[in-house]
């Protein structure tokens, strides 16, 4: 069972590449604690108050249309339609400000392009006092 699970985890990148040729293999897709930077770092957890969110960097093509859906800790889901700009420039969906979801807990990010899943990521938002 452990070998099968490891094979599935290791082949995740290969599967994403097969689902969306030309996008997943030529893109960096991840979550970040500071989406306002020119080149946001990759992060798996942040503290409330940080400008956190999802990052999509298309390396080879411009104008890649994508949809990012985020499942919040309370089970609600929000989806955002975006398009990348110049190749190599980050396209971000940020969560900060009074109207953004700031619930402490785990979030699930799913990026889709052309109706196909190109990446998934888990993310944890912690309270400022922890």
Secondary structure, DSSP 8 states (H G I E B T S, - for coil): -HHHHHHHHHTHHHHHHHHSTTTSTTEEEEEES-TTSTT----SEEETTS-EEEEEEESS-S--EEEEEEE-TTS-EEEEEEE--STTS-EEEEE-STTS---SEEEEEEEEETTEEEEEEEEEEE-TT-
